[in-house]
């Protein structure tokens, strides 16, 4: 009798993330990331697949959710992979300039207006 059949596409998340179990809390499904540099030697197969998606993005960013959909990986696993690639300096998140952020006074005024509507 042969052993149980194993699907070669079924890989446990901790194997894909090389044992890392937590993503950076700043990396959410809606987080957009950009390739900071091209693929380098020593990356695991899944990290190379993530980086390969940026070859087709023409310098644009990709949301973590889009990466998960394209690779057909669980979103939680992709969050961890992306966190690792950010830590390694291969991916980056765009940072809004301070001038682009709304003023605190404006946000408080909007909050007062919303509360008045309720």
Residue frames as a rotation matrix with the C-alpha (Angstrom) as fourth column:
UNK 1
0.575 0.818 0.000 0.00
0.818 -0.575 0.000 0.00
0.000 0.000 -1.000 0.00
UNK 2
-0.333 -0.678 0.655 1.23
0.632 -0.676 -0.378 3.43
0.699 0.288 0.654 -0.81
UNK 3
-0.681 -0.005 -0.732 1.21
0.641 -0.487 -0.593 6.39
-0.353 -0.873 0.335 1.61
UNK 4
0.351 0.859 -0.373 -1.20
0.545 -0.512 -0.664 9.32
-0.761 0.030 -0.648 1.46
UNK 5
0.148 -0.219 0.964 -1.21
0.932 -0.294 -0.210 11.34
0.330 0.930 0.160 -1.73
UNK 6
-0.036 -0.217 -0.976 0.32
0.585 -0.796 0.155 14.76
-0.810 -0.565 0.156 -1.36
UNK 7
0.839 0.342 0.422 -0.54
0.543 -0.536 -0.646 17.72
0.005 0.772 -0.636 -3.50
UNK 8
-0.138 -0.989 0.055 2.76
0.985 -0.143 -0.096 19.34
0.103 0.041 0.994 -4.58
UNK 9
-0.251 0.104 0.962 1.07
0.237 -0.957 0.165 22.76
0.939 0.269 0.216 -4.58
UNK 10
0.823 0.566 0.055 0.01
0.050 -0.167 0.985 22.37
0.566 -0.807 -0.165 -0.94
UNK 11
-0.304 -0.939 -0.161 2.78
0.501 -0.014 -0.865 23.90
0.810 -0.344 0.475 1.13
UNK 12
0.355 0.411 -0.840 2.39
0.935 -0.139 0.327 24.87
0.018 -0.901 -0.433 4.74
UNK 13
0.891 0.064 0.450 2.58
0.135 -0.982 -0.129 28.64
0.434 0.176 -0.884 5.33
UNK 14
0.777 -0.627 0.051 5.51
-0.295 -0.291 0.910 28.37
-0.556 -0.722 -0.411 7.77
UNK 15
0.146 -0.717 0.681 7.51
0.741 0.535 0.405 26.64
-0.655 0.446 0.610 5.03
UNK 16
0.452 0.105 0.886 6.75
0.792 -0.504 -0.345 29.45
0.410 0.857 -0.311 2.59
UNK 17
0.863 -0.060 0.501 7.78
-0.203 -0.950 0.238 32.06
0.462 -0.307 -0.832 5.18
UNK 18
-0.019 -0.937 -0.348 10.90
0.063 0.346 -0.936 30.14
0.998 -0.040 0.053 6.25
UNK 19
-0.308 -0.030 -0.951 9.58
0.850 0.439 -0.289 29.83
0.426 -0.898 -0.110 9.80
UNK 20
-0.992 0.014 0.125 8.60
-0.060 -0.925 -0.374 33.46
0.111 -0.379 0.919 10.27
UNK 21
-0.521 0.833 -0.188 5.16
0.851 0.524 -0.039 33.60
0.066 -0.180 -0.981 11.89
UNK 22
0.303 0.637 -0.709 4.34
0.648 -0.683 -0.337 37.29
-0.699 -0.357 -0.620 12.16
UNK 23
0.127 -0.165 0.978 4.10
0.844 -0.500 -0.194 40.10
0.522 0.850 0.076 9.65
UNK 24
-0.931 -0.350 -0.104 5.06
0.361 -0.846 -0.392 43.65
0.049 -0.403 0.914 10.43
UNK 25
-0.220 0.929 -0.297 1.84
0.726 -0.047 -0.687 45.26
-0.652 -0.366 -0.664 11.76
UNK 26
-0.198 0.098 -0.975 2.28
-0.370 -0.929 -0.018 48.10
-0.908 0.357 0.221 9.23
UNK 27
-0.905 -0.105 -0.411 1.95
-0.423 0.318 0.849 45.61
0.042 0.942 -0.332 6.36
UNK 28
-0.231 0.918 0.324 -1.77
-0.254 0.265 -0.930 45.17
-0.939 -0.297 0.172 5.79
UNK 29
-0.038 0.283 0.958 -3.71
0.762 0.629 -0.156 43.84
-0.647 0.724 -0.239 2.82
UNK 30
0.869 0.447 0.211 -4.21
0.479 -0.658 -0.581 47.34
-0.121 0.606 -0.786 1.42
UNK 31
0.360 -0.821 -0.443 -0.54
-0.111 -0.510 0.853 48.28
-0.926 -0.258 -0.275 1.82
UNK 32
0.992 -0.123 -0.017 1.07
-0.016 0.009 -1.000 49.20
0.123 0.992 0.007 -1.50
UNK 33
0.399 -0.915 0.065 4.68
0.102 0.115 0.988 48.16
-0.911 -0.388 0.139 -1.95
UNK 34
0.840 -0.264 -0.475 7.28
-0.541 -0.330 -0.773 48.98
0.048 0.906 -0.420 -4.59
UNK 35
0.731 -0.681 -0.047 10.33
0.671 0.729 -0.140 47.03
0.129 0.071 0.989 -5.70
UNK 36
0.808 -0.504 -0.305 13.39
-0.251 -0.763 0.596 48.72
-0.533 -0.405 -0.743 -4.23
UNK 37
-0.284 -0.893 -0.349 15.83
-0.852 0.068 0.520 46.61
-0.440 0.445 -0.780 -6.23
UNK 38
0.165 0.306 -0.938 15.87
-0.799 0.599 0.055 43.60
0.578 0.740 0.343 -8.50
UNK 39
0.976 0.211 -0.053 15.90
-0.153 0.838 0.524 40.01
0.155 -0.503 0.850 -7.33
UNK 40
0.106 -0.978 0.180 19.11
-0.975 -0.138 -0.172 38.89
0.193 -0.158 -0.968 -5.66
UNK 41
-0.271 -0.322 -0.907 20.80
-0.231 0.937 -0.263 35.58
0.934 0.139 -0.328 -5.09
UNK 42
-0.955 -0.220 -0.196 19.74
0.091 0.414 -0.906 33.49
0.281 -0.883 -0.376 -2.13
UNK 43
-0.442 0.871 0.217 16.02
-0.888 -0.390 -0.242 34.30
-0.126 -0.299 0.946 -2.19
UNK 44
-0.598 0.353 0.720 13.61
0.062 0.915 -0.398 31.45
-0.799 -0.194 -0.569 -1.67
UNK 45
-0.788 0.301 0.538 11.31
0.612 0.278 0.740 30.39
0.073 0.912 -0.403 -4.47
UNK 46
0.239 0.964 -0.113 8.28
0.971 -0.238 0.024 32.21
-0.003 -0.116 -0.993 -3.05
UNK 47
0.222 -0.244 -0.944 10.21
0.270 -0.915 0.300 35.44
-0.937 -0.321 -0.137 -2.47
UNK 48
-0.847 -0.531 0.020 11.44
0.131 -0.171 0.977 35.25
-0.516 0.830 0.214 -6.08
UNK 49
-0.405 0.785 0.469 7.82
0.891 0.223 0.396 34.81
0.206 0.578 -0.790 -7.23
UNK 50
0.495 0.545 -0.676 6.78
0.702 -0.710 -0.059 37.92
-0.512 -0.446 -0.734 -5.29
UNK 51
-0.169 -0.653 -0.738 9.66
-0.026 -0.746 0.666 39.93
-0.985 0.132 0.109 -6.75
UNK 52
-0.820 -0.143 0.555 8.85
0.496 0.309 0.812 38.58
-0.288 0.940 -0.182 -10.22
UNK 53
0.197 0.973 0.121 5.43
0.956 -0.164 -0.242 40.26
-0.215 0.164 -0.963 -10.09
UNK 54
0.411 -0.078 -0.908 7.13
0.155 -0.976 0.154 43.65
-0.898 -0.205 -0.389 -10.09
UNK 55
-0.714 -0.661 0.230 8.75
0.300 0.008 0.954 42.98
-0.632 0.750 0.192 -13.47
UNK 56
-0.482 0.633 0.605 5.29
0.823 0.091 0.561 43.43
0.300 0.769 -0.565 -15.01
UNK 57
0.334 0.677 -0.655 4.22
0.867 -0.493 -0.067 46.39
-0.369 -0.546 -0.752 -12.88
UNK 58
0.216 -0.323 0.921 6.35
0.727 -0.577 -0.373 48.87
0.652 0.750 0.111 -14.91
UNK 59
-0.725 -0.635 0.266 7.69
0.269 -0.617 -0.740 50.56
0.634 -0.465 0.618 -11.81
UNK 60
-0.018 0.814 0.580 4.28
-0.587 -0.478 0.653 50.79
0.809 -0.329 0.487 -10.17
UNK 61
-0.719 -0.185 0.670 3.28
-0.691 0.297 -0.659 49.49
-0.078 -0.937 -0.341 -6.81
UNK 62
-0.315 0.627 -0.713 1.23
-0.056 0.737 0.674 46.47
0.948 0.252 -0.197 -5.91
UNK 63
0.181 0.459 0.870 -1.09
-0.942 -0.172 0.287 46.00
0.281 -0.872 0.401 -2.96
UNK 64
-0.735 -0.445 0.511 -0.41
-0.619 0.748 -0.239 43.03
-0.276 -0.492 -0.826 -0.70
UNK 65
0.086 0.866 0.492 -3.91
-0.282 0.495 -0.822 41.73
-0.955 -0.068 0.287 -1.54
UNK 66
0.716 0.136 -0.685 -3.08
-0.689 -0.020 -0.724 41.85
-0.112 0.991 0.080 -5.27
UNK 67
-0.362 -0.905 -0.222 0.13
-0.893 0.406 -0.197 39.90
0.268 0.127 -0.955 -4.68
UNK 68
-0.587 0.204 0.784 -1.80
-0.407 0.763 -0.503 37.26
-0.700 -0.614 -0.365 -2.73
UNK 69
0.518 0.855 0.018 -4.38
-0.350 0.231 -0.908 36.97
-0.781 0.463 0.420 -5.52
UNK 70
0.476 -0.388 -0.789 -1.77
-0.863 -0.034 -0.504 36.74
0.169 0.921 -0.351 -8.27
UNK 71
-0.586 -0.800 -0.129 0.19
-0.736 0.592 -0.328 34.02
0.339 -0.098 -0.936 -6.46
UNK 72
0.346 0.826 -0.445 -2.91
-0.372 0.556 0.744 32.29
0.862 -0.092 0.499 -5.07
UNK 73
-0.628 -0.568 -0.532 -1.31
0.386 0.365 -0.847 32.28
0.676 -0.737 -0.010 -1.60
UNK 74
0.334 0.702 -0.629 -3.10
0.923 -0.109 0.368 32.93
0.190 -0.703 -0.685 1.70
UNK 75
0.609 -0.054 0.791 -3.06
0.080 -0.988 -0.129 36.67
0.789 0.142 -0.598 2.43
UNK 76
0.937 -0.270 0.222 -1.51
-0.272 -0.167 0.948 36.11
-0.219 -0.948 -0.230 5.86
UNK 77
0.450 -0.803 0.390 1.40
0.713 0.587 0.385 34.27
-0.538 0.105 0.837 4.25
UNK 78
0.265 -0.321 0.909 1.92
0.782 -0.479 -0.398 37.07
0.563 0.817 0.124 1.71
UNK 79
0.893 0.056 0.448 1.94
-0.182 -0.864 0.470 39.67
0.413 -0.501 -0.761 4.49
UNK 80
0.735 -0.657 0.168 4.81
0.030 0.278 0.960 37.78
-0.678 -0.700 0.224 6.13
UNK 81
0.250 -0.645 0.723 6.69
0.943 0.332 -0.029 37.35
-0.221 0.689 0.691 2.83
UNK 82
0.498 0.003 0.867 6.31
0.443 -0.861 -0.251 41.04
0.746 0.509 -0.430 2.03
UNK 83
0.968 -0.156 0.195 7.43
-0.248 -0.506 0.826 42.00
-0.030 -0.848 -0.529 5.55
UNK 84
0.491 -0.826 0.277 10.57
0.469 0.518 0.715 39.91
-0.734 -0.221 0.642 5.09
UNK 85
0.152 -0.412 0.898 11.30
0.969 -0.116 -0.217 41.48
0.193 0.904 0.382 1.71
UNK 86
0.788 0.112 0.605 10.88
0.029 -0.989 0.146 44.96
0.614 -0.097 -0.783 3.22
UNK 87
0.870 -0.482 0.109 13.26
-0.131 -0.011 0.991 44.01
-0.476 -0.876 -0.073 6.04
UNK 88
0.218 -0.804 0.553 15.77
0.746 0.503 0.437 42.80
-0.629 0.317 0.709 3.42
UNK 89
-0.241 -0.307 -0.921 15.50
-0.137 -0.929 0.345 46.10
-0.961 0.209 0.182 1.52
UNK 90
-0.875 -0.081 0.478 14.01
0.416 0.381 0.826 44.55
-0.249 0.921 -0.299 -1.62
UNK 91
-0.024 0.902 0.431 10.56
0.794 -0.245 0.557 46.11
0.608 0.356 -0.710 -1.23
UNK 92
-0.950 -0.214 -0.228 9.60
0.308 -0.762 -0.569 49.50
-0.052 -0.611 0.790 0.11
UNK 93
0.107 0.990 -0.091 6.42
0.976 -0.122 -0.182 51.34
-0.191 -0.069 -0.979 1.04
UNK 94
-0.277 -0.159 0.948 5.83
0.481 -0.877 -0.006 54.81
0.832 0.454 0.319 -0.35
UNK 95
-0.329 0.116 -0.937 5.81
0.893 -0.283 -0.349 57.39
-0.306 -0.952 -0.010 2.42
UNK 96
0.543 0.598 0.590 3.59
0.720 -0.693 0.040 60.45
0.433 0.403 -0.807 2.12
UNK 97
-0.581 -0.710 0.397 5.35
0.431 -0.683 -0.590 63.73
0.690 -0.171 0.703 2.62
UNK 98
-0.631 0.315 -0.709 4.31
0.677 -0.222 -0.701 65.69
-0.378 -0.923 -0.074 5.69
UNK 99
-0.836 0.301 -0.458 2.87
-0.406 -0.902 0.148 68.36
-0.369 0.309 0.877 3.38
UNK 100
-0.670 0.580 -0.463 0.48
-0.279 0.382 0.881 65.76
0.688 0.720 -0.095 1.92
UNK 101
-0.619 0.434 -0.654 -1.06
0.746 0.587 -0.315 64.93
0.247 -0.683 -0.687 5.28
UNK 102
0.238 0.771 0.590 -4.21
0.372 -0.634 0.678 66.79
0.897 0.058 -0.438 6.30
UNK 103
-0.613 -0.409 0.676 -3.88
-0.362 -0.615 -0.700 69.28
0.702 -0.674 0.229 9.12
UNK 104
-0.842 0.251 -0.477 -5.12
0.526 0.574 -0.627 68.17
0.116 -0.779 -0.616 12.55
UNK 105
-0.711 0.594 -0.377 -7.51
-0.256 -0.718 -0.648 71.13
-0.655 -0.364 0.662 12.71
UNK 106
-0.430 0.535 -0.728 -9.14
-0.871 -0.033 0.490 70.05
0.238 0.844 0.480 9.45
UNK 107
-0.639 0.161 -0.752 -9.56
0.090 0.987 0.134 66.47
0.764 0.018 -0.645 10.67
UNK 108
-0.853 0.336 -0.398 -11.13
0.427 0.012 -0.904 67.68
-0.299 -0.942 -0.154 13.92
UNK 109
-0.570 0.662 -0.487 -13.55
-0.665 -0.720 -0.200 69.87
-0.483 0.210 0.850 11.97
UNK 110
-0.443 0.381 -0.812 -14.55
-0.596 0.551 0.584 66.91
0.670 0.743 -0.017 9.79
UNK 111
-0.790 0.114 -0.603 -15.07
0.440 0.789 -0.428 64.79
0.427 -0.604 -0.673 12.92
UNK 112
-0.781 0.534 -0.324 -17.30
-0.012 -0.532 -0.846 67.50
-0.624 -0.657 0.422 14.45
UNK 113
-0.441 0.622 -0.647 -19.32
-0.896 -0.350 0.275 67.63
-0.055 0.701 0.712 11.23
UNK 114
-0.546 0.206 -0.812 -19.77
-0.184 0.916 0.356 63.86
0.817 0.344 -0.463 11.15
UNK 115
-0.860 0.221 -0.459 -20.87
0.510 0.347 -0.787 63.80
-0.015 -0.912 -0.411 14.77
UNK 116
-0.686 0.630 -0.364 -23.41
-0.456 -0.762 -0.460 66.54
-0.567 -0.149 0.810 14.03
UNK 117
-0.439 0.503 -0.745 -24.93
-0.782 0.195 0.592 64.33
0.443 0.842 0.308 11.33
UNK 118
-0.716 0.087 -0.693 -25.49
0.214 0.972 -0.100 61.42
0.664 -0.220 -0.714 13.70
